[in-house]
Amino acid sequence: MIRICGPADFPVLKRMVGDLHETVRGFDASLPSAEQILDAYFAYLWSRCEETRGGFYLAEADGAPAGYLCLFARVVPSEPDQVEPHAFVSDLYVAPEFHRRGIGDALIRVAEEAARAQGVARLELSVLARNAPALQFYRKLGFAERAVIMSKPLS
């Protein structure tokens, strides 16, 4: 079952947001710990969801929280060469014990439906280049690279 979240879900969502962040840190050790950023990051996500008519979607399986998706449903581009609004999956997390049960696929389908309901024609997301399992998962669902962001430390 997947449902839209409200303030009563904050404790569960914050725990999972922290779990996702720590998982992602395994692919990029330069990221701060979840403990350092969790409150500010969660507030940012909630605020952006409200600004973009999006939301958090909670997946439950076997009577327990299994994963979540954070969707910014109608993002208006800020750059002049991008004119069409799009939706953006900020976070997608499925707890390891629920992997390979179709939960991530179902969360993406919910995001697609919510994006279409907001009148956007494109769903975007970002993933760390070293996160091969996520890249494979997203490609399987029809996502393709549109831009590559490169980084070089200046120290």
C-alpha positions, 0 to 999 in steps of 0.5 A, spaced: 500 500 500 502 507 498 499 513 501 500 520 501 504 522 508 502 528 513 505 530 519 503 524 523 508 520 519 514 525 520 518 520 525 517 514 520 519 519 514 525 522 518 528 515 520 528 513 513 530 520 510 536 519 514 537 511 512 537 513 505 542 519 506 547 514 510 546 509 504 548 514 499 554 516 503 557 510 501 557 512 494 560 519 496 564 520 503 564 527 502 557 528 504 555 530 511 552 525 516 545 524 516 545 526 523 549 533 521 543 535 516 537 531 517 533 536 521 534 541 516 534 537 510 527 534 512 524 541 513 527 543 506 524 537 503 517 538 506 517 546 504 519 544 497 513 539 496 508 544 498 511 549 493 511 544 488 504 541 489 508 535 491 509 530 497 511 524 500 509 517 499 509 512 504 510 504 502 507 499 507 508 492 506 507 486 511 504 492 516 510 496 516 513 502 513 517 499 507 520 505 503 518 512 501 518 517 495 519 525 495 516 528 489 516 535 487 510 535 483 511 541 478 518 544 478 518 551 474 525 551 471 529 557 473 533 557 467 531 561 461 533 555 456 528 550 460 521 553 459 517 547 461 515 545 468 517 538 470 516 533 476 522 531 480 523 525 484 528 528 490 528 521 494 526 514 493 528 509 498 526 502 500 528 499 506 533 493 504 529 488 507 523 490 502 528 490 496 526 486 490 518 486 492 516 491 487 516 497 492 520 502 488 517 500 481 510 502 485 513 508 488 515 511 481 508 509 478 505 513 483 510 519 482 508 518 475 501 519 476 502 525 481 506 528 476 501 527 470 495 530 475 500 536 475 500 537 467 507 536 467 510 531 461 517 529 464 519 526 470 526 527 473 531 525 478 538 525 480 543 519 482 550 519 484 554 516 478 557 511 483 550 508 485 550 503 480 544 499 483 540 505 482 542 507 475 540 500 473 534 500 477 532 507 474 534 505 467 530 499 467 524 503 468 525 508 462 529 513 465 535 515 461 541 520 462 539 527 460 545 531 463 552 529 467 554 534 472 562 533 473 566 535 479 573 536 481 575 538 488 579 544 488 584 542 494 
